[in-house]
Amino acid sequence: MARQSISFTKPNDEWLKEQVNSKEYSSKSELVNDLIRQARKQQVQVDWIRAKLNKSEANGFTDETKEQILKESKSLLNG
């Protein structure tokens, strides 16, 4: 695993310490990695929605029912 040296603002550092002290995470590194994983997953979802919107704008209408769209959306959000 690559080692990095990063600086945090005081409020962010205090929040990180609180999370570790509450035993939610074993270290700041574990917490930061989890936050990055969450952000990456969220970015995949945003990219999917953006692609759907771009496709919709370019193509006009979809043949999918609202149920199909909802099912596909929920599937993506739930991983």
Stockholm file with secondary structure:
# STOCKHOLM 1.0

chainA/1-79         MARQSISFTKPNDEWLKEQVNSKEYSSKSELVNDLIRQARKQQVQVDWIRAKLNKSEANGFTDETKEQILKESKSLLNG
#=GR chainA/1-79 SS CCCCCCCCCHHHHHHHHHHHHTTSSSSHHHHHHHHHHHHHHHHHHHHHHHHHHHHHHHHCCCSSCHHHHHHHHHHHHTC
#=GC SS_cons        CCCCCCCCCHHHHHHHHHHHHTTSSSSHHHHHHHHHHHHHHHHHHHHHHHHHHHHHHHHCCCSSCHHHHHHHHHHHHTC
//
